[in-house]
Amino acid sequence: MPEHRWRDAPDYRPRFPQGERLGIGILGCGEIAQQAHLPAYGDYDLDVVGVWSRTPTTTATVRQRFPFVRRIFATAEDLLDDPQVQVVDVATRPEGRLEWLAAAVSAGKHVLAQKPLTTDLAALAPVLDEADRRGVRIAVNQNGRWAPAWRLATLLVEAGAIGKVVGVTHLHDKPLPPIAGTHFDEMAHMLIADYLMHWIDITRCWLAGNQVEAVQARDHRTPGQPHTAKNPWAATVQIHCVDGADALVRIAGDVNTRRPACPFWIHGTEGTIRGSILVGSDFLDLERDGVSTRYTLDGEWFVDGFAGAMGELMCAVVENREPYHSAAHNASSLRLMLAARESAEQHGAAVPMNRLQL
């Protein structure tokens, strides 16, 4: 295949419907909504009808900091009843998330819901059925799919730039976010069940078309980890496919480095993609036919990835199709995570996946 085909990067930037602005209501306007969701929506001139938080003091300064937010809703019911709100951004904590999703669907709203969507796939099924009946779209906020390096890598893999994927490797070579003392530390196997969900999900995208044979995972405490930290600070997840392709995600711990990064490699039968995300380390290289191409990247996961997730849902609504990050598409990622959590409970025992189709 001619090498010039891969010189120009496919368009990986967030995309929005032409000439149509759908009104957004944020349900759960806490820390992540104010650090990432609202800055992204402001940068891309989206229409935020209003926000709601369970704790009124949380939103006390939202309109001063984000003047494009039109109102602060007194109740969640007010937000869901507002006809100007067409898309509900469910940014609540995991507990009760499925109930908020069901409420938004019952109100006839399209939904972008925080990950992980649920840990109860059986309870999710009737909500998805109701969404189909009402003709509303549900997407999962796997905003990492639109981190520029990851998004471009996905498009190159889909275009056949490296042939068939034979291996995916991720290394978390940076400090962990604050965990000890937060509500996240109350979650069993937090790194696997929540934090690494983005890495598991993007790996699922790159292994699309494969059947998964088994999943293995371990998490463990590290030397020097404070006793106040309830969760292990190191984790490894492995995904084994029927055809021999596999994936590895590794967090060594709370890494001490002056050059933080989250490098990744996608090896294929005809080439290799190398890159990194987060903390200013972003890059992407494609090596194929003896030629290495480094692409110029525009934007970062925070906050362009958040804009990309909302933009894809809006485009899907206007174009009357399922979004790329639909609940159905994300279900495979969720199954991989649940299997990894089960494996960690069993000290790394392989969990059979019965040829799960990705």
C-alpha positions, 0 to 999 in steps of 0.5 A: 500500500502506498506510504503517502496514504498515511501522511495526512491524519484523518479528522479526529477533532470533535464534530457537532451538527451543522446549524443545530444546537441541542440544549444541554442540562447537567444533572450532578454539577460537581467537581468533574462537571465544573473542571471538564464538562463546562469548560469543554462546552464553553470552548465549543460554544454549546448551549447549556440550558442549566445545571443542577446539584444535590448540594446547592452550595456546589453551584453557587458560583457556576453562573459567575464562572460560566456565564453561558450557563442560563440557569441553576435548577432548584430540583432535578425534576425541574431540569428534566421537565424543561422542554429546552433541555434535549440532552441530559448530561448525567454526571452524578456519582456511581450510586443511583446513576442508573436511576437518574438515567431511567428518569431522564429516559422517562422524561424523553431526553437523550442522555450522556451518562458518566462511566461506568454506566452500571455494574448491573447489566440485567437492571440496565436492559429495561432502561435501554428498551424504554429508550428504544421505545421512546426514540431517545439515544443513550451514550456513555461518557467515555470521553477518552475515546476523543483524547486526540492521540487515542482518537487518531489511533482509533481512526488509523486502526479502523482504516487498516493502517497497521493491518490486523491488531495483534497486541495492545499495551498501555503503561500508566507512567504518571502519579495517580489522581487523589484517591485516599480520603475520597469517595472513590476509595470506598469502592472495591478494586477502584482502579479496575472498576472505575479509573481504568475503565477508560483504558479498558474501553479504548482497548475494546475499540482497538480490538473490535471484531475480535472474540475474547477468550478470557480476562485476568486482573490483579491489584495490590498495595505498593511499598510506601503506600500510606495505610490511610489508602484503602485501595491498592495503588497498583493494577494489571489487566490482561485481555486474551482473544481467541485468535491470539491477539491480547492486551495489557494495561498496567499501573505500577503505582503512584509513579514518581517521575519528572516526565509523566506520561501514559504511553501506549502501543498498538502492534499490528500485522503490517505496522505499529502505532506508538503514542501517549496521552495526558499531562502534556505527553501527547503524541502519535507515531505510525510506523509502516513499510519502513516509514515512521510518521509523526502526526501533529496533534491539536487539543488534549483529553481535558477538555477536548475529549469531553466535547467530543463525547457530547458532539458525537451524541448530538450528531447521532441524534440529528442524523438519527443513528446510534452514537459510537459510544452508545450504551450497547457499544459500551456494554462490551467494555463494561463486561470486560471491566466486570470480568477484570474485577471478578478476576482481581477478587480471585487473585488473578484467576482467568475469567472465561468470556465465552467468545465475547464479541467485540 
